[in-house]
Every structure is written in C-alpha cells, then in structure tokens.
Amino acid sequence: MADLQGYILLFLVWVGSLTIVRAVLNRYRAPSCLPPSPWSIPILGHLHLLAPIPHQALHKLANRFGPLIHIWLGSVPCIVVSSAEMAKEFLKTHEAHFSNRPYSAAVDYLTYGSQDFSFAPYGPYWKFMKKLCMSELLGGRTLDLLLPVRREEINRFIASMLKKAEVGEEVDVGAELVKVTNNVISRMTMNTRYSDNDKEAGEVRKVVQEVAELTGKFNLSDFIWFCKNLDLQGFGKRLKKVRDRFDAMTERIIEEHEEARKIRRERGGSETARDLLDILLDISEDESSEMRLTRGNIKAFILDIFAAGTDTSAITTEWALAELINHPEVLEKARQEIHSVVGNARLVQESDLPDLPYLQAIAKETLRLHPTGPIIVRESSEACTVAGYEIPAKTRLFVNVYAIGRDPKHWEDPLEFRPERFLRENKAHMDVRGQHFQLLPFGSGRRGCPGTSLALQVVQTSLACMVQCFEWRVTGKVDMEEGPGLTLPRAHPLVCVPVARLDPFPSF
C-alpha cells in the first residue's frame, strides 16, 4: 500500500512539475509583441474564462482589455477581435493569412475527413467548391428555379398555423420554423419532403441538432495537448452514432437518385428538373471536370447544407418575431408597410421584398443583435504582423460578431432593438454580405457564407407572412435570454398562440 501511495505521489509531483515548466516556457517563449492578455492558468490557459456562453464571455473580456486580445485555449494560441476596425484588418487587409479554418476532431470526423466545403482547407478543392456554389448550387439562377419550392413550404406553414389558430392551440414557433427550413433544404438538395408525422423527418432534424451541438462544444482533445488521443468527454461514441445515422440516410437517398437518373436516361427523359444532388452527381460522373467529387465529398457537402441552412434561418426568424412581440409599435409599422404594398387579398411573396424596406431593416437589426454565427473562426496559415502585433502561424482567430454588433462606437443605443437605424442616411446603404465590418452575420471575404441570399429570402418571406397573417399572443413579455450553442439559440422556446387577423383569409 505504501508503495502505491508513493507512486501516486510521484506521479502528482511529475504532473505538477511538468505543468509549471510548460507554463514558464510558454510565457517566456511567446513573442513579446502580442496583444494584451488576461492572466492565464497552467494547462487550461484561458479556457475557464469562456463559460457559460463563449461569445458573451469574450465580449466581457474585450470591454476590459480592448478590441484585440491574445488568449490561450489550453495549448492553442488565439487572437480575439471585437471591433469593426480590427475585423477589417484581419478579414480584408490580411485575408490571405487567415483563409483557413482550424482543425476540429469532431468536424473532421463528421465530414469524412474534412471533405466538406465549409471546413475544408483553403486550396484547389475549396476554390472549386466555392466557384460551384456561387455559379450552380446556390447561385441566383438555381435559387430562381427553386422559388416554387420555397413558396410552397411557406404556404404549408401558414396553413398549419391557421389550423392551430382555429382551435387556439399553442405553437412552439422555433420548432415549426425548423420544419419549414428543413423541408426547403431537403427539397432543394435531394427533392425529398417530410411530413409532420414522418419518422425520418424527426431523425433528420435530430441529426442536424446533434451536429450543431457536437461541433459547437469545446472538445478538450482539440485544445489540451495531453488529451489529444483521449475521449474524456465521451464525444467519440456520440460522433460515431450521428455520422452512421446520417450516412445511412444519405446513402439511401443517393442510391435512389442514381436509380432514377438511370431510368430517365434509358427512357430518354428530360434532366431539367434537377436538385442540388443531381448537380453534384453530374460532376462526380464527369471525367472532364476540373475536380471529380467523391461519395464522401457529396455526403459532406449535403451535411454542410443541412447544418448551415436549417437551424440558422429558423433561429433568426424566431428571434425576429420575439423582438416584434416585445416591440408592438415596430410590429404594427411592419404590418402597415406590408398592407400598403401587398394588401390583404394575397400572401406576401419573395418578389415583394424589394418594396418592403422596413421589413428588411427588421431582418438586419435582428442579425445585428442575434447573429446566428456569433463568432467567425479562422486560423493563420503563416506568421504575419497585424496592427503592429506579431501573429504566429497556426494562431486561431476569433472575430466576435456578437460584440461588434453591440459596439457603441458604431451603434447608438446598441442594446436597443431599433430597425429605423437602417433607414437613416448613414446606415441605409449597409448590408449583411460582409462589406460593412460593423455588421458581419454571414462572415466576410473568401470564406463568407455562400448561402446568404437563400437565408435572407427564407427569413424575410416567412417573417413577412407571419406578420401579415397572424397576431402572436404570449403571456407577459418574451424572455430574450440566449442559450449555449454554435448558432445562438434561444434559452427558452418562443411559445405563442397564433390568431388569424385576415378575414377572409387569402387563398394560397
């Protein structure tokens, strides 16, 4: 027994000594010309400062230490940017040095070894997929062709809400909106629609939610050097289960597509009614293509589309409605604008959006306060000097979009929900596509979100229909607390009773 206690004591002394030595070496080895940094602790670095919600915690640190700070997440050096000026330096002036995404064990496993588009290393494959996204998969021509899909799904949603209104039934708004966006993405991507009671629909939504949760959590193996090959948080089993379920679903759908394509070719049928999966399969079969897509590439890209497009649009619309309920004067002004442009005889449509500047301002203000991607994450590919500071290679970059949207230097009364600010002369030209660094909900530059147009169309049209068609009754004021997660979810679901406000209700 004494020997065992001795061995344990020796082990603890060894670990303690190693920790102290590494901490001292890291402190003296670090370049002297780094941005300011809070006090860190051995092994963890500044990980303990990021709880409970990282973007909020980093915002508080920025208020104390300034818009550019240096932190250690375990053994990983990081730079945190919290101002529009610094964001422009890193994402535009020095974009070439920060075009990579950092490695994540969870993302790498879920995307078949980083074969996706969103997290793929910057290089020939990523450039090819970016060009493909902008020209074919998510370009204007494809979005126009798939407009009837989006319109039909929003009409189904309104019809469903009307039935609930007739019986005075409560609605979990976020859950219902996820069904809408899930079906829009499913039909655009794979020409597959799920009914409310479809078991597979629930499975798809569950997989997407788990992917967002697992990729949004801090995995110790990514940050603490001696945990690299350990699974202390039990992620391994969960990751395998999620990927196996997703893989089985997509494999079945791909095989069905391949069989249908074969039959169409044998019969000499038309190939005009193509979804995104058809386009990907065309490229994978084209021997003259600049880059041949593998099965893994296709599955990983589909996962990207679902993960990036389902929760994000639904959450943004849910936040927008919550803000409108808490600000009835804004809601009424939006309703009057819709009435003056559209009237009550038909439902508002995507083609009406250019004539609804106040509704667009509501969407911008929602994305300013509640960006679905609260932190942009990049990694330096080589050492560089930014704003007079030396940034080593392999330094992780966090651009805190959440903090930038609350910067009083650029936003008057930054915590207030005021869509009118985007109608004033100095902000009327501002958009969300990454050219104005005070407002970066979809990122900026090369790695900005290629689905921005689709997201705005779905969010603005669904919100406009909800405003036009229903009152949304709640008890008291809507709670606006944020929950943890990759996509800025609400801490508590928005539960309302829809009340139809149009009589007669327009047909659709």
C-alpha positions as CSV (number, residue, x, y, z in Angstrom):
1,M,0.0,0.0,0.0
2,A,2.9,2.3,0.9
3,D,4.5,1.7,-2.5
4,L,1.2,2.5,-4.3
5,Q,0.8,5.8,-2.3
6,G,4.4,6.6,-3.2
7,Y,3.9,6.0,-6.9
8,I,0.8,8.2,-6.8
9,L,2.6,11.0,-5.0
10,L,5.5,10.8,-7.5
11,F,3.0,10.9,-10.4
12,L,1.3,14.0,-8.9
13,V,4.7,15.7,-8.4
14,W,5.7,14.9,-12.0
15,V,2.4,16.3,-13.4
16,G,2.7,19.4,-11.2
17,S,6.4,20.0,-12.2
18,L,5.6,19.4,-15.9
19,T,2.7,21.9,-15.7
20,I,4.8,24.6,-14.1
21,V,7.7,24.1,-16.6
22,R,5.4,24.3,-19.6
23,A,3.7,27.4,-18.2
24,V,7.0,29.1,-17.7
25,L,8.3,28.1,-21.1
26,N,5.1,29.2,-22.8
27,R,5.3,32.6,-21.1
28,Y,9.0,33.2,-22.0
29,R,8.8,31.7,-25.4
30,A,5.8,33.8,-26.6
31,P,6.6,36.7,-28.8
32,S,6.8,39.9,-26.9
33,C,4.8,41.8,-29.4
34,L,1.4,40.2,-28.8
35,P,-1.8,41.9,-28.0
36,P,-2.8,42.3,-24.3
37,S,-3.9,39.1,-22.5
38,P,-5.7,38.3,-19.3
39,W,-4.0,36.2,-16.6
40,S,-4.0,32.5,-17.5
41,I,-3.7,29.3,-15.5
42,P,-1.5,26.3,-16.3
43,I,-2.8,23.7,-18.8
44,L,-6.2,25.4,-19.2
45,G,-4.8,28.8,-20.3
46,H,-8.0,30.9,-20.6
47,L,-10.5,28.2,-21.2
48,H,-12.1,28.8,-17.8
49,L,-12.9,32.3,-18.8
50,L,-15.2,31.2,-21.7
51,A,-18.1,29.8,-19.7
52,P,-21.0,29.7,-19.8
53,I,-21.5,31.2,-23.3
54,P,-18.3,31.9,-25.2
55,H,-19.3,34.9,-27.3
56,Q,-20.7,36.7,-24.2
57,A,-17.6,35.9,-22.2
58,L,-15.3,37.2,-24.9
59,H,-17.4,40.4,-25.2
60,K,-16.8,41.0,-21.4
61,L,-13.1,40.4,-21.8
62,A,-13.0,42.9,-24.7
63,N,-14.7,45.5,-22.6
64,R,-11.8,45.1,-20.1
65,F,-8.8,44.5,-22.3
66,G,-9.7,46.1,-25.6
67,P,-10.8,45.1,-29.1
68,L,-7.7,42.9,-29.8
69,I,-6.6,40.4,-27.2
70,H,-4.4,37.3,-27.0
71,I,-5.5,34.2,-25.1
72,W,-4.5,30.6,-24.8
73,L,-7.2,27.9,-25.1
74,G,-5.2,25.1,-23.5
75,S,-2.1,25.0,-25.6
76,V,-3.7,26.7,-28.6
77,P,-2.8,30.4,-29.1
78,C,-5.7,32.6,-30.1
79,I,-6.4,36.2,-31.1
80,V,-9.9,37.7,-30.3
81,V,-11.1,40.6,-32.4
82,S,-14.1,42.6,-31.1
83,S,-14.2,45.8,-33.3
84,A,-15.1,46.6,-36.9
85,E,-11.7,48.2,-37.5
86,M,-9.8,45.2,-36.3
87,A,-12.1,42.8,-38.1
88,K,-11.3,44.6,-41.4
89,E,-7.6,44.3,-40.7
90,F,-7.8,40.5,-40.3
91,L,-10.6,39.6,-42.7
92,K,-9.7,42.0,-45.5
93,T,-6.3,43.6,-45.3
94,H,-4.6,40.3,-44.1
95,E,-7.2,37.9,-45.5
96,A,-4.6,35.8,-47.3
97,H,-3.1,34.9,-44.0
98,F,-6.4,33.9,-42.4
99,S,-8.3,31.9,-45.1
100,N,-8.0,28.6,-43.3
101,R,-10.4,27.1,-40.8
102,P,-8.8,25.4,-37.7
103,Y,-8.8,21.7,-37.3
104,S,-11.5,20.2,-35.1
105,A,-11.7,16.5,-34.3
106,A,-15.5,16.5,-34.3
107,V,-15.9,18.3,-37.6
108,D,-13.2,16.3,-39.3
109,Y,-14.9,13.0,-38.3
110,L,-18.4,14.2,-39.2
111,T,-17.3,15.5,-42.6
112,Y,-15.5,12.3,-43.7
113,G,-12.0,13.7,-43.1
114,S,-12.8,17.4,-43.8
115,Q,-14.1,16.6,-47.3
116,D,-16.8,19.2,-46.9
117,F,-16.8,22.8,-48.2
118,S,-17.3,24.9,-45.0
119,F,-14.3,23.5,-43.1
120,A,-12.1,22.2,-46.0
121,P,-8.5,23.7,-46.0
122,Y,-8.1,26.7,-48.3
123,G,-6.8,25.2,-51.6
124,P,-7.8,23.8,-55.0
125,Y,-10.7,21.7,-53.7
126,W,-12.1,24.6,-51.6
127,K,-11.8,27.0,-54.6
128,F,-13.5,24.6,-56.9
129,M,-16.4,24.1,-54.4
130,K,-16.7,27.9,-53.8
131,K,-17.0,28.5,-57.6
132,L,-19.5,25.7,-57.9
133,C,-21.6,27.1,-55.0
134,M,-21.7,30.6,-56.5
135,S,-22.4,29.5,-60.1
136,E,-24.5,26.4,-59.7
137,L,-25.6,25.2,-56.3
138,L,-26.5,28.4,-54.6
139,G,-26.3,30.9,-57.4
140,G,-29.1,33.2,-58.5
141,R,-30.3,31.0,-61.4
142,T,-30.7,28.0,-59.2
143,L,-32.5,29.9,-56.4
144,D,-34.9,31.3,-59.0
145,L,-35.6,27.8,-60.4
146,L,-36.3,26.6,-56.8
147,L,-38.5,29.6,-55.9
148,P,-41.8,27.4,-56.1
149,V,-40.3,25.0,-53.6
150,R,-39.8,27.8,-51.0
151,R,-43.2,29.3,-51.7
152,E,-45.0,26.0,-51.3
153,E,-43.3,25.2,-48.0
154,I,-44.1,28.7,-46.5
155,N,-47.7,28.3,-47.7
156,R,-47.9,24.9,-45.9
157,F,-46.5,26.5,-42.8
158,I,-49.1,29.3,-42.9
159,A,-51.9,26.7,-43.5
160,S,-50.6,24.7,-40.5
161,M,-50.6,27.9,-38.3
162,L,-54.2,28.7,-39.5
163,K,-55.4,25.3,-38.3
164,K,-53.8,25.9,-34.9
165,A,-55.3,29.4,-34.7
166,E,-58.8,27.9,-35.3
167,V,-58.6,25.8,-32.2
168,G,-56.5,28.3,-30.1
169,E,-53.5,25.9,-29.9
170,E,-50.1,27.0,-28.6
171,V,-47.2,26.8,-31.0
172,D,-43.5,26.3,-30.4
173,V,-42.6,28.8,-33.1
174,G,-38.9,27.7,-33.4
175,A,-39.8,24.0,-33.8
176,E,-42.4,24.8,-36.5
177,L,-39.9,27.0,-38.4
178,V,-37.2,24.3,-38.3
179,K,-39.7,22.0,-40.1
180,V,-40.1,24.7,-42.8
181,T,-36.4,25.3,-43.3
182,N,-35.7,21.6,-43.1
183,N,-38.2,20.8,-45.9
184,V,-36.9,23.7,-48.0
185,I,-33.4,22.4,-47.7
186,S,-34.4,18.8,-48.2
187,R,-36.4,19.6,-51.4
188,M,-33.7,21.9,-52.8
189,T,-30.9,19.4,-52.1
190,M,-32.5,16.0,-52.6
191,N,-36.1,16.6,-53.8
192,T,-37.3,15.0,-50.7
193,R,-40.1,16.3,-48.4
194,Y,-41.0,15.1,-45.0
195,S,-44.5,15.2,-43.4
196,D,-45.0,16.3,-39.8
197,N,-45.5,12.7,-38.7
198,D,-42.7,11.3,-40.8
199,K,-40.3,9.3,-38.6
200,E,-37.4,10.1,-40.9
201,A,-38.2,13.8,-40.7
202,G,-37.7,13.7,-37.0
203,E,-34.5,11.8,-37.5
204,V,-33.1,14.4,-39.9
205,R,-33.9,17.2,-37.6
206,K,-32.3,15.3,-34.7
207,V,-29.2,14.6,-36.6
208,V,-28.8,18.3,-37.6
209,Q,-29.3,19.4,-34.0
210,E,-26.8,17.0,-32.7
211,V,-24.3,18.0,-35.3
212,A,-24.7,21.7,-34.3
213,E,-24.3,20.7,-30.6
214,L,-21.2,18.5,-31.1
215,T,-19.4,20.9,-33.4
216,G,-20.3,23.9,-31.1
217,K,-18.9,22.4,-27.9
218,F,-15.3,22.8,-26.7
219,N,-13.6,19.5,-27.2
220,L,-10.7,19.2,-24.7
221,S,-8.8,17.0,-27.2
222,D,-8.6,20.0,-29.6
223,F,-7.0,22.3,-27.0
224,I,-5.2,20.4,-24.3
225,W,-2.0,18.7,-25.7
226,F,-2.1,15.6,-23.4
227,C,-5.8,15.0,-24.1
228,K,-5.3,14.7,-27.9
229,N,-5.8,11.0,-28.1
230,L,-8.2,10.8,-25.1
231,D,-12.0,11.0,-25.2
232,L,-12.6,12.4,-21.8
233,Q,-16.0,14.0,-22.7
234,G,-17.4,10.9,-24.4
235,F,-17.6,12.6,-27.8
236,G,-16.4,9.6,-29.7
237,K,-19.4,7.4,-29.3
238,R,-21.8,10.2,-30.0
239,L,-20.0,11.3,-33.1
240,K,-20.0,7.8,-34.5
241,K,-23.7,7.3,-33.9
242,V,-24.6,10.6,-35.5
243,R,-22.4,10.1,-38.6
244,D,-23.6,6.5,-39.0
245,R,-27.2,7.6,-38.9
246,F,-26.6,10.5,-41.4
247,D,-24.5,8.2,-43.6
248,A,-27.3,5.6,-43.8
249,M,-29.9,8.3,-44.8
250,T,-27.8,10.0,-47.4
251,E,-26.6,6.7,-48.9
252,R,-30.2,5.6,-49.4
253,I,-31.2,8.9,-51.0
254,I,-28.1,8.9,-53.3
255,E,-28.8,5.4,-54.4
256,E,-32.5,6.3,-55.2
257,H,-31.2,9.3,-57.2
258,E,-28.8,7.2,-59.1
259,E,-31.5,4.7,-59.9
260,A,-33.9,7.4,-61.0
261,R,-31.2,9.0,-63.2
262,K,-30.5,5.7,-64.8
263,I,-34.2,5.1,-65.6
264,R,-34.6,8.6,-67.1
265,R,-31.6,8.1,-69.3
266,E,-32.8,4.8,-70.6
267,R,-36.2,6.4,-71.4
268,G,-34.6,9.5,-72.9
269,G,-36.3,11.6,-70.3
270,S,-35.6,15.3,-69.5
271,E,-32.9,16.2,-67.0
272,T,-34.2,19.7,-66.5
273,A,-35.9,19.2,-63.1
274,R,-32.6,18.8,-61.2
275,D,-31.9,19.3,-57.5
276,L,-28.5,20.1,-55.9
277,L,-27.8,16.4,-55.5
278,D,-28.3,15.9,-59.3
279,I,-25.8,18.6,-60.0
280,L,-23.2,17.0,-57.6
281,L,-23.7,13.6,-59.2
282,D,-23.3,15.1,-62.6
283,I,-19.9,16.5,-61.6
284,S,-18.9,13.2,-59.9
285,E,-19.6,11.4,-63.2
286,D,-17.9,14.0,-65.5
287,E,-14.5,12.7,-66.4
288,S,-13.6,16.1,-67.9
289,S,-14.5,18.0,-64.7
290,E,-11.8,20.2,-63.1
291,M,-12.3,18.2,-59.9
292,R,-14.0,14.8,-59.5
293,L,-16.2,14.6,-56.5
294,T,-16.1,11.5,-54.3
295,R,-19.0,10.0,-52.4
296,G,-17.5,11.4,-49.3
297,N,-17.4,14.9,-50.8
298,I,-21.1,14.7,-51.8
299,K,-22.2,13.5,-48.4
300,A,-20.1,16.1,-46.5
301,F,-21.5,18.9,-48.7
302,I,-25.1,17.8,-48.0
303,L,-24.3,17.8,-44.3
304,D,-22.9,21.3,-44.7
305,I,-26.1,22.5,-46.4
306,F,-28.4,21.0,-43.7
307,A,-26.3,22.1,-40.8
308,A,-25.8,25.7,-42.1
309,G,-29.3,26.2,-43.5
310,T,-31.8,24.5,-41.2
311,D,-31.3,25.8,-37.7
312,T,-29.8,29.2,-38.7
313,S,-32.7,30.5,-40.7
314,A,-35.3,29.2,-38.2
315,I,-33.5,30.7,-35.2
316,T,-33.1,34.1,-36.9
317,T,-36.9,34.2,-37.8
318,E,-37.7,33.1,-34.2
319,W,-35.5,35.9,-32.7
320,A,-37.1,38.5,-35.1
321,L,-40.7,37.5,-34.1
322,A,-39.7,37.6,-30.4
323,E,-38.4,41.1,-30.8
324,L,-41.5,42.2,-32.7
325,I,-43.8,40.9,-29.9
326,N,-41.8,42.8,-27.4
327,H,-41.9,45.9,-29.6
328,P,-45.6,46.2,-30.7
329,E,-45.0,49.6,-32.3
330,V,-42.4,48.1,-34.7
331,L,-44.7,45.1,-35.4
332,E,-47.5,47.5,-36.3
333,K,-45.3,49.6,-38.6
334,A,-44.1,46.4,-40.4
335,R,-47.7,45.3,-40.8
336,Q,-48.8,48.7,-42.3
337,E,-45.9,48.6,-44.8
338,I,-46.9,45.1,-45.9
339,H,-50.6,46.2,-46.2
340,S,-49.7,49.2,-48.3
341,V,-47.6,47.1,-50.7
342,V,-49.4,43.8,-50.8
343,G,-52.9,44.4,-49.3
344,N,-55.0,41.6,-47.7
345,A,-56.1,39.8,-50.8
346,R,-52.9,37.7,-51.2
347,L,-49.9,36.5,-49.2
348,V,-46.7,38.4,-49.3
349,Q,-44.1,36.8,-51.6
350,E,-40.4,37.0,-52.2
351,S,-40.9,39.3,-55.2
352,D,-42.4,41.9,-52.8
353,L,-39.3,42.1,-50.6
354,P,-37.5,44.9,-52.5
355,D,-40.6,47.1,-51.8
356,L,-40.5,46.4,-48.1
357,P,-37.5,48.4,-46.8
358,Y,-38.8,48.4,-43.2
359,L,-39.1,44.6,-43.1
360,Q,-35.5,44.4,-44.5
361,A,-34.4,46.7,-41.7
362,I,-36.0,44.4,-39.1
363,A,-34.1,41.5,-40.5
364,K,-30.8,43.5,-40.3
365,E,-31.5,44.6,-36.8
366,T,-32.3,41.1,-35.7
367,L,-29.0,39.8,-37.3
368,R,-27.1,42.7,-35.6
369,L,-28.3,41.7,-32.1
370,H,-28.7,38.0,-32.6
371,P,-26.2,36.8,-35.3
372,T,-26.7,33.1,-35.9
373,G,-22.9,32.8,-36.3
374,P,-21.8,34.9,-33.3
375,I,-18.1,34.1,-33.8
376,I,-16.1,33.8,-37.0
377,V,-13.3,31.3,-36.6
378,R,-10.2,31.2,-38.8
379,E,-6.5,30.2,-38.4
380,S,-3.3,31.9,-39.6
381,S,-1.5,29.9,-42.3
382,E,1.8,31.7,-41.6
383,A,3.3,34.3,-39.3
384,C,2.3,37.8,-40.0
385,T,2.2,41.3,-38.5
386,V,-1.2,42.9,-38.0
387,A,-1.8,46.3,-36.4
388,G,1.8,46.3,-35.2
389,Y,1.4,42.9,-33.4
390,E,3.3,39.7,-34.4
391,I,0.8,36.9,-35.0
392,P,2.5,33.4,-35.2
393,A,1.5,30.7,-37.7
394,K,-1.3,28.4,-36.5
395,T,-2.9,31.0,-34.3
396,R,-6.6,30.7,-34.1
397,L,-8.6,33.8,-34.9
398,F,-12.0,34.6,-33.2
399,V,-13.9,37.5,-34.7
400,N,-16.7,38.2,-32.2
401,V,-19.5,39.3,-34.5
402,Y,-21.8,39.5,-31.4
403,A,-19.5,42.1,-29.7
404,I,-19.1,44.1,-33.0
405,G,-22.9,44.4,-33.3
406,R,-23.0,45.9,-29.8
407,D,-20.1,48.4,-30.2
408,P,-21.3,51.8,-29.0
409,K,-18.7,53.4,-31.3
410,H,-20.7,52.4,-34.3
411,W,-24.2,51.8,-32.9
412,E,-26.3,54.4,-31.0
413,D,-28.0,52.7,-28.0
414,P,-26.5,49.3,-29.2
415,L,-28.7,47.1,-26.9
416,E,-31.9,48.6,-28.2
417,F,-33.9,47.0,-31.0
418,R,-34.4,49.8,-33.4
419,P,-34.8,48.8,-37.1
420,E,-35.2,52.5,-38.0
421,R,-31.4,52.9,-37.7
422,F,-31.1,51.1,-41.0
423,L,-33.4,53.6,-42.8
424,R,-31.3,56.6,-41.8
425,E,-29.0,58.1,-44.4
426,N,-25.7,56.9,-42.8
427,K,-26.9,53.3,-42.5
428,A,-29.4,52.9,-45.3
429,H,-26.7,51.5,-47.6
430,M,-25.4,49.0,-45.1
431,D,-26.0,45.3,-45.9
432,V,-25.1,42.0,-44.3
433,R,-22.9,40.5,-47.1
434,G,-19.6,41.2,-45.5
435,Q,-18.6,44.5,-47.0
436,H,-19.6,46.5,-43.9
437,F,-17.5,45.3,-41.0
438,Q,-19.8,46.7,-38.3
439,L,-22.3,44.0,-39.4
440,L,-21.0,40.5,-40.2
441,P,-23.7,37.9,-39.5
442,F,-22.6,35.9,-42.6
443,G,-18.9,36.4,-42.3
444,S,-16.8,38.2,-44.9
445,G,-14.4,37.7,-47.8
446,R,-13.5,34.3,-49.3
447,R,-15.0,32.3,-46.5
448,G,-18.1,34.3,-46.2
449,C,-21.4,32.2,-46.2
450,P,-22.3,31.3,-49.8
451,G,-25.9,30.8,-48.7
452,T,-26.6,34.4,-47.7
453,S,-29.1,35.1,-50.4
454,L,-31.1,31.9,-49.7
455,A,-31.1,32.6,-45.9
456,L,-32.4,36.2,-46.4
457,Q,-35.1,35.1,-48.8
458,V,-36.4,32.4,-46.4
459,V,-36.1,34.6,-43.2
460,Q,-37.7,37.7,-44.7
461,T,-40.5,36.0,-46.6
462,S,-41.5,33.7,-43.7
463,L,-41.4,36.6,-41.2
464,A,-43.4,38.8,-43.5
465,C,-46.1,36.1,-43.8
466,M,-46.2,35.7,-40.1
467,V,-46.6,39.4,-39.5
468,Q,-49.2,39.8,-42.3
469,C,-51.4,36.8,-41.3
470,F,-51.4,36.5,-37.5
471,E,-51.3,38.1,-34.2
472,W,-49.0,36.2,-31.9
473,R,-50.2,36.1,-28.3
474,V,-48.0,35.4,-25.3
475,T,-48.3,35.8,-21.6
476,G,-46.3,38.8,-20.5
477,K,-43.0,39.8,-22.1
478,V,-41.0,37.4,-24.2
479,D,-37.8,36.3,-22.5
480,M,-34.7,37.1,-24.6
481,E,-32.1,35.0,-22.8
482,E,-29.6,33.2,-25.1
483,G,-28.8,29.6,-24.8
484,P,-25.4,27.8,-25.5
485,G,-24.7,26.5,-28.9
486,L,-23.0,27.2,-32.3
487,T,-25.9,29.0,-33.8
488,L,-27.1,31.4,-31.0
489,P,-30.3,29.5,-30.0
490,R,-32.8,30.9,-27.5
491,A,-32.5,29.7,-23.9
492,H,-36.3,29.2,-23.9
493,P,-38.6,28.3,-26.8
494,L,-40.9,31.0,-28.1
495,V,-44.4,29.6,-27.4
496,C,-47.3,31.6,-28.9
497,V,-51.0,31.3,-29.7
498,P,-51.5,32.4,-33.4
499,V,-54.6,34.4,-34.0
500,A,-55.7,34.9,-37.6
501,R,-56.1,38.5,-38.4
502,L,-57.3,38.4,-42.1
503,D,-60.9,37.8,-42.9
504,P,-61.4,36.4,-45.4
505,F,-58.1,34.6,-45.3
506,P,-56.3,34.8,-48.7
507,S,-56.1,31.6,-50.7
508,F,-52.8,30.1,-51.5
